[in-house]
Amino acid sequence: MDGKLIGTETILTKPSEESAANEGARRLRALGTENVHVVKHVAKRFKKLMREQNKRRKENPLTVADIAEMAKQAQDEICKDYDGDQNV
C-alpha cells in the first residue's frame, strides 16, 4: 500500500432500531473497540457498503500457502529479535 493508511467503512451489524444500535455500540466501546459509530440506516448506502465489503473479501482470498508464508516471516522476525538480544 506504499505506506499509506486507507480507511474503510465496515458494517458490523444488520439494520436495527436506533435504541438497539446505540446499545450495541455501547457494548462494543465497553469491550475496547475504537471508532464505533451509529449511522442512520439508508438502504441505498447500506447496499453500497455491502457490495464494497463483498468485493474486498472476495478479491484476494487467503490460502494455506499465504498463512504458511506469514508464519515463516513471523518466525524469522522472532528469531532475528531473539538473536539480537543475545548479542547485547
C-alpha positions in Angstrom: 0.0 0.0 0.0 3.0 2.3 -0.3 2.9 3.2 3.3 -0.5 4.9 3.0 -3.2 4.3 5.5 -6.5 3.6 3.9 -9.7 3.8 6.0 -12.6 1.5 5.1 -16.1 1.7 6.5 -17.3 -1.7 7.6 -20.8 -2.8 8.5 -20.7 -4.8 11.8 -24.5 -5.4 12.3 -27.7 -5.6 10.3 -30.0 -2.6 10.4 -32.0 -2.3 13.6 -33.9 0.2 15.8 -31.9 3.2 17.0 -32.0 2.2 20.6 -30.7 -1.3 19.8 -28.0 0.2 17.6 -26.9 2.5 20.4 -26.8 -0.3 22.9 -24.7 -2.4 20.6 -22.3 0.4 20.1 -22.1 1.0 23.8 -21.2 -2.7 24.4 -18.5 -2.6 21.6 -17.0 0.5 23.2 -17.0 -1.1 26.6 -15.0 -4.0 25.1 -12.4 -1.5 23.9 -13.3 -1.2 20.3 -12.4 2.2 18.9 -14.1 4.3 16.3 -17.6 2.7 16.6 -20.3 4.9 15.2 -24.1 4.5 14.8 -25.3 5.7 11.5 -28.9 6.2 10.4 -29.9 3.3 8.1 -30.3 4.4 4.5 -31.0 1.3 2.3 -29.1 2.6 -0.7 -26.0 3.4 1.4 -26.2 0.1 3.2 -26.4 -1.9 0.0 -23.4 0.0 -1.5 -21.3 -0.7 1.6 -22.2 -4.4 1.5 -21.2 -4.6 -2.2 -17.8 -3.0 -1.4 -17.2 -5.3 1.6 -18.0 -8.4 -0.6 -15.6 -7.2 -3.3 -12.8 -6.7 -0.7 -13.5 -10.1 0.8 -13.6 -12.0 -2.5 -10.8 -10.2 -4.4 -7.9 -11.8 -2.6 -8.9 -14.9 -0.6 -6.4 -16.2 2.0 -4.9 -19.6 1.2 -3.0 -22.1 3.3 0.2 -21.1 1.4 -0.3 -17.5 2.4 -0.7 -18.5 6.0 2.4 -20.6 5.9 4.4 -17.8 4.4 3.2 -15.3 7.1 4.1 -17.9 9.8 7.6 -18.2 8.3 8.1 -14.5 8.2 6.9 -14.2 11.8 9.3 -16.9 12.9 12.2 -15.3 11.1 11.4 -11.9 12.8 11.2 -13.6 16.2 14.5 -15.5 15.7 16.1 -12.3 14.5 14.9 -10.3 17.5 16.0 -13.2 19.8 19.5 -13.4 18.3 19.8 -9.7 18.6 19.0 -9.8 22.3 21.7 -12.5 22.9 24.5 -10.3 21.4 23.8 -7.4 23.8 
